[in-house]
Amino acid sequence: MTSWNDERDGLLKTSAGGLAGTALANVVREYPHHESHWHVEGVPIATPRQLHPCFYGSFDWHSCVEMFWVLVRLLRHHSTLVPATEIRRTLDEHLTVEALTAELAYFSPDEHRNTQRPYGWSALLDSPSKPPRGTTRTPHAGQQLCES
């Protein structure tokens, strides 16, 4: 009998490329999109990409954050089984200091302070702070932002 860890590792090794492909497709797909957003009288609602320059993809904000977490985990643990160059390029394009600053600014007004916190913040804080093993790359913008 195999252990759950052995089964999980086997499943990840056989599925890593497909999981990465799904996550890569999701983080750049803006629509369809569900936004949990407070409407303030007279203020138009911007597009998902305008509201969330890093995490506009997938079906909603927290799913997009989780897809980034999946990409970082796959890159860290199965980098030879996934399109590592494409994942790194996507991380670099999305997780810029400017875009992460805009993401943080979205949550500053009182009407936005509680909208997505429980779902994606742990992944958001974990993902960019740990560069994949074996890389000599500089930390992602997310880590630089969190350290400043």
N, C-alpha and C positions, 0 to 999 in steps of 0.2 A: 504494500500500500504506500502511495506517495503522500507526502505532506502537502498541505495547502500552499506553502511557499514554493515548493517544487512545481506544483500545478500552475500557480500564478506566474512564476518565472517562465515556464514553457509557453503559456498563453501569451505573455508579453513578447517573448522572442518571436513567436509566429505571427503576431498581430501588430508589432511595433510600427511597421511601415504604413499599414492601413490606418492605425490610430493617428499617426502623425499627419497623414494626408487629410483625414477628416478634420483634425484640429486646424491645420493650415487653411483649408477651405472655409472653415467657419469664422475664423478671426477676421477675415477680409470681406465677408458677405454682410452687407449692411441691412438688407431686407430679405424676408419679412423680419420685423423687429417689434418687440413689445417693450414699451418704456413705462416704468412706474414713475410718473412725474406729476408733481403738484402743479396745477394750472393757477397762475396768478393773473388776476383780472387785467386784461389789456396787454399782456406780454405774450408775443407769439412763441410757439415752441419750435426750437431748432431741430435739425435732422439729428439722427443718432451720431453721425460722425462729427457734427459740430459740438454736440453736448459732450461726447466722450471720444476724443481723438485717438486714444489708445485702444479702448475697449468698446467700439461701436459694433463689432461683428456678432455673429451667432444670433440667437433669437432675443437675447437680452444681455444686460451688462454683466451680471454675475456669471452667466454661462460663458461669456467671452473671457472673463478673467480666469475661469477654470480651464478653458481651452489653452490659454497661455501657460498655465500651471502644467498641463499635460505635456505641452511641447518642451518645457524646461526639464521636466522629469525624464521624458524619453531621451532628450539630448544628454542628460547627465548619466543615465544608467544604460542606455542602449544606443549610443551615438553611431555605432557601425551599422545599425539596422534601420536607421531613419535618414531622411534627406537633411543631413546636418547643416550643410551650407544654406539651404533654403530656410531652415528654422532660424539659424543665426541672423540671416538677412531680415526675416520678418520681425524678430525680436528687436534688432537694431532700428528698423524703420518705425516701429510702433512705440517702443519704450524709450523715447527721447526725454530729455529733461523738460523741454517745452510742453510736450504732450502730457507727461505725468503731472506737471504743474497745473495744466488745465483740468486734468481729472480731479486733482485735489481741490481746485478752486470751485468745481461744480458742487462739492459737498459743503462749502463754506456757508452759504445762506441757510437760515433756519429751516426753510421749506424743503431743503434737500438733505438735511443732516441725517435722517434716518431711513432713506429710501433703499439703499442697497448694502448697507454695512454688514448685516449678518451673513450674507452669502459669499462675498468674494474677497473681503479684506484679508483674511488669513492667507489666501493664495497670492493676492497682490503683494503682500509684504514678504512672503517667502520666495516667490518666483525670481525676481531680479536680483535678490541679495546673495544668491549662491551660484557663481558661474559653474558650468559643467566641469566635471573632473577632467584633468588632462589638458585643459586649455590654458593658453598663455595670454588670452585676451584680457583686455581691461574690463573692469566691472561694468555692467550695464548701467544705463542712466538711472534706472530705478534705485540701484544701490547708492549711486552718487547723490541722488535726491534725498534718500532716507538718511544719509550720513551728514547732510548739510544742515 
